[in-house]
Amino acid sequence: MIYVFKTSVDSVSKFESAAVLLHELLPDVLWNFDLEDCDNILRIDSELDIPNLIQNNGIFDCVELE
């Protein structure tokens, strides 16, 4: 399943912090950010319950998009 999130990751420094968190939480999962999109999209391809894992993480804000 592919999850799509609107995020607050809008700079390289925020991306680097988010990347560390995502590598720790989801070591074997494919993910990517689209910082050129106005919503700073994060896409995650996984069968795990991703929203519960990454929302309210304290490093960046994210809201799952429909």
N, C-alpha and C positions, 0 to 999 in steps of 0.2 A: 504494500500500500504506500502511496506517496502522500505525505502530509505537507501542507503549505501554510506557512506562518507569516504574518506581518510582524516585523521586529523593529526594535530601536537601534539596531546595529547600523550606524551610518558613518562610520569612520574606520580606518585601518586599526587603530588601537582597540576599538570596541570589537572588531572582527577577531583580532588576536586573542582577546579575553574569551570571547564566545567559542572560538576554535578549541582552546584548551579545555573548556567545560564539555563541549561536545565529544572531544576525543576521550575524555574520562568517562562520560556517561554512556557513550555509544561507540566503543572501540572498533566494532566490525560493521558499522552502518555507513552507507553512502549518504552524504549531505552536501549541500552547497548554498551559498548566499548569492543573491543578485542585488548588489548594492547600487546598481544603476537604476533599478526599479524604484518608483516613488515610495513604495511600501517596504523597501529593504527586505525582500523576500528570502525566507529560509525554506528550502525543500529538503525533506528527509524521506528516504526510501527504506521502509522497515516494516516488519510485521509486529514489532513491539508496540505497546501503548505509549507512543511518543508524547502526546500532550501532557500526560501526567508526569512524565520524566523531566520535561524541560520548562514547562510553565512555572512561574514563580521561582525562578532559579537564583535571583538576586544579582545576576550579572547583566542580563538584558531582558527587556520586556518582549513578549511575543503573544500573539493572538492567532489562533487557528482560523484560516479562511475556509469558506465552503467551496 
